């Protein structure tokens, strides 16, 4: 069992930055892949970024490449999402997820946080 708690969301103007954090507890954090998903009102939850258990391999949805960076600190049991050059279309609830494999498929992740709201004003 893995418990995930996100933090760092908020309201920011377009072009600004936010850093989301996801603190994990429970089973060994360093053995699981981690990912961020987001869900905007009226839309499906979509993959944003993922990182392997070692932190050496990452994937991103094309719309955030070059603007977002996912990283993890296994000593602190925490995964981060640094978001720069934010756009209004990035507005969503952002969810942290943990699973066995670093994939983009939502159903492959077994554990989820409660979500944190990110709102980008134009």
C-alpha positions as CSV (number, residue, x, y, z in Angstrom):
1,X,0.0,0.0,0.0
2,X,1.2,3.5,-0.9
3,X,-0.3,6.7,0.4
4,X,0.2,9.8,-1.7
5,X,-0.4,13.5,-0.7
6,X,0.0,16.3,-3.2
7,X,0.8,19.9,-2.4
8,X,1.9,23.1,-4.1
9,X,-1.1,23.9,-6.3
10,X,-2.6,27.4,-6.5
11,X,-3.5,30.4,-8.6
12,X,-0.8,31.8,-10.9
13,X,-0.8,34.1,-13.9
14,X,0.1,32.9,-17.4
15,X,3.8,32.6,-17.8
16,X,4.4,31.9,-14.1
17,X,5.7,28.9,-12.4
18,X,4.6,26.4,-9.7
19,X,6.2,23.3,-8.2
20,X,4.0,20.5,-7.2
21,X,5.1,17.9,-4.6
22,X,3.8,14.5,-3.8
23,X,4.9,12.9,-0.6
24,X,4.6,9.1,-0.4
25,X,4.4,6.7,2.6
26,X,3.8,3.0,2.9
27,X,5.6,0.4,0.9
28,X,9.1,1.1,-0.5
29,X,8.8,4.3,-2.6
30,X,12.0,3.7,-4.5
31,X,10.6,0.5,-6.1
32,X,7.7,2.2,-7.9
33,X,7.3,4.4,-10.9
34,X,5.6,7.7,-10.4
35,X,3.5,9.9,-12.6
36,X,1.4,13.1,-12.7
37,X,-2.0,13.2,-14.3
38,X,-4.4,16.1,-14.6
39,X,-8.1,16.5,-15.1
40,X,-9.8,19.7,-16.3
41,X,-13.5,20.3,-15.8
42,X,-15.6,18.2,-18.2
43,X,-12.5,16.4,-19.6
44,X,-10.9,13.0,-19.1
45,X,-8.0,12.6,-16.7
46,X,-4.9,12.7,-18.9
47,X,-1.2,11.7,-18.5
48,X,1.2,14.6,-17.9
49,X,4.6,13.1,-16.9
50,X,6.2,10.0,-15.5
51,X,9.5,9.0,-13.9
52,X,11.1,5.6,-13.4
53,X,11.9,4.2,-10.0
54,X,15.6,5.3,-10.4
55,X,14.7,8.8,-11.7
56,X,16.8,8.3,-14.8
57,X,13.9,7.9,-17.3
58,X,11.1,10.3,-17.9
59,X,8.2,10.8,-20.3
60,X,6.0,13.8,-21.0
61,X,2.9,14.6,-22.9
62,X,3.8,16.7,-25.9
63,X,2.0,19.8,-24.7
64,X,4.2,20.2,-21.6
65,X,7.6,19.2,-23.0
66,X,10.2,21.9,-22.4
67,X,8.0,23.5,-19.8
68,X,7.4,20.9,-17.1
69,X,10.0,18.7,-15.4
70,X,9.3,15.7,-13.3
71,X,11.9,14.5,-10.7
72,X,12.0,12.4,-7.6
73,X,14.0,12.3,-4.4
74,X,13.9,8.7,-3.1
75,X,15.6,9.7,0.2
76,X,12.6,12.0,0.9
77,X,10.0,9.7,-0.6
78,X,8.8,12.7,-2.8
79,X,8.2,13.3,-6.4
80,X,8.0,16.8,-7.9
81,X,6.5,18.5,-11.0
82,X,8.2,21.8,-11.8
83,X,5.9,23.7,-14.1
84,X,7.2,26.8,-15.9
85,X,5.7,29.0,-18.6
86,X,2.2,28.1,-17.4
87,X,-0.7,28.5,-19.8
88,X,-4.4,28.8,-19.1
89,X,-4.9,25.4,-20.7
90,X,-2.8,23.9,-17.9
91,X,-5.6,24.6,-15.5
92,X,-6.7,21.4,-13.9
93,X,-6.6,19.2,-10.8
94,X,-3.2,17.5,-10.8
95,X,-3.0,14.0,-9.4
96,X,0.1,12.0,-8.3
97,X,0.1,8.3,-9.0
98,X,2.3,5.3,-8.2
99,X,2.6,2.0,-10.1
100,X,4.8,-0.8,-11.1
101,X,5.7,0.5,-14.5
102,X,6.5,3.9,-16.1
103,X,3.7,4.1,-18.6
104,X,1.2,6.7,-19.8
105,X,-1.9,4.6,-19.1
106,X,-4.1,5.7,-16.2
107,X,-5.3,2.2,-15.4
108,X,-1.8,1.0,-14.9
109,X,-1.3,3.0,-11.7
110,X,-2.5,1.5,-8.5
111,X,-2.3,4.3,-6.1
112,X,-3.5,7.9,-6.3
113,X,-3.4,11.1,-4.3
114,X,-6.4,13.3,-3.6
115,X,-5.3,16.0,-6.2
116,X,-4.2,19.6,-6.0
117,X,-5.8,22.4,-8.0
118,X,-3.7,24.5,-10.4
119,X,-5.4,27.5,-11.9
120,X,-3.6,29.7,-14.5
121,X,-5.2,33.0,-15.2
122,X,-4.8,34.8,-18.6
